[in-house]
Amino acid sequence: MITLASLIERFEADCLAKYHHALLPSHRQALAAMKRCRTHMAPRMLAQCSGCHEQLTVPHSCGHRSCPHCQHFESQRWLERQTQRLVAGSYFLVTFTLPAQLRPLAWQHQRIVYDLLMDCAWQTLRTFSQNHRHLQGSPGAIAVLHTHGRDLRFHPHVHLVIPGAALDADKRLWRVLPAKAKYLFNEKALAKVFRAKLLAALHEQGFAVPAVPMKWVADCTRVGDGRKALVYLGRYLYRGVIQEHDIVGCDGVSVTYRWRDGKSGKTMLRTLNGATFLWLVLQHVLPKGFRRARNHGFLHPNCKRLIALLRLLVFRPTACPAQPTQRPTLVCRCCGAPMVILKRRIPSTLGEPPGAVAQGADLST
């Protein structure tokens, strides 16, 4: 399998030379982190078996959220937390897409525009829910920002998983859609209101919006109980935009990767110059500290007690929630006993061969 670290080592110099004018400090940090992730260049940690006292040095993972190797455990825990907040009823996946004419602006002012994109999407759903004839209250939503299309091109959009339910705090009422409802909000109306809110927010920030026709797209699809939609959103939350098994070829000059076309469902291949491929991956590195996933309304973390009360008074009794997944431990290669970390962040000695990683290890730090 072709690793992303090997591609960075091979094409990093070309990428820096070709795109030096557009690279941000966060891009350079991502390159450096993913290049040494679990390699002989990474710091090491010393582990000792609790049974036979066998010792092993293991390279650290980089822990970067754009790295395909890292954050598997964090992704699983995020999915478990969101699943625990699911409420009874039908769920819908609502998607708001930034028009192509505004993508250059989003690229130049990523933190501000991404934040406005997510906030305006939530405010749009909140407005529609309060005016809905069945709901008439404040909804809850789980929002995740994606900056890529299926072919990895720059394509900012936000997904929101929203239950067909709302809370009327003034009247202390919990309202839900009819059980067989397959429709939540009108997509054209969603796009129109979202357009108005986002353009107004951009003008308030002092941005000059191009005076050209724009295609505003909103999509609203029923997704059952919401679990599959959460799995889909969690897939790209922490582990980057491409998995290494989708990198199918590298001839020393170009890189070939595969992707699935959303309309036809067919698997497509795309070949790019190595430096261009790295730049394609780096375009989706978010600004430092930016929260890609956010909870709104009654699904906000501050509303845990409210969800517990709703489960008790409104929803059908459910089985006790499963225990949270525990972080995997290193396992001794000799006796299979768990290993204990004795020392971390041991400086790497480049002349030494990489230490073997014990079975079952999750080295995200």
Sequence and secondary structure as in RCSB ss.txt:
>XXXX:A:sequence
MITLASLIERFEADCLAKYHHALLPSHRQALAAMKRCRTHMAPRMLAQCSGCHEQLTVPHSCGHRSCPHCQHFES
QRWLERQTQRLVAGSYFLVTFTLPAQLRPLAWQHQRIVYDLLMDCAWQTLRTFSQNHRHLQGSPGAIAVLHTHGR
DLRFHPHVHLVIPGAALDADKRLWRVLPAKAKYLFNEKALAKVFRAKLLAALHEQGFAVPAVPMKWVADCTRVGD
GRKALVYLGRYLYRGVIQEHDIVGCDGVSVTYRWRDGKSGKTMLRTLNGATFLWLVLQHVLPKGFRRARNHGFLH
PNCKRLIALLRLLVFRPTACPAQPTQRPTLVCRCCGAPMVILKRRIPSTLGEPPGAVAQGADLST
>XXXX:A:secstr
   HHHHHHHHHHHHHHHSTTT  HHHHHHHHHHHHTTSTTS EEEEEETTT  EEEEE     TT TTS HHHH
HHHHHHHHHT  SS EEEEEEE  GGGHHHHHHTHHHHHHHHHHHHHHHHHHHHHH TTT SB EEEEEEEEE T
T  EEEEEEEEEESEEEETTTTEEEE  TT    S HHHHHHHHHHHHHHHHHHTT     S    EEEEEE TT
SHHHHHHHHHTTSS S  GGGEEEE SSEEEEEEE TTT  EEEEEEEHHHHHHHHHTT   TT  SEEEEETTS
GGGHHHHHHHHHHTS               B TTT  BEEEEEEEE   TTS      TT     
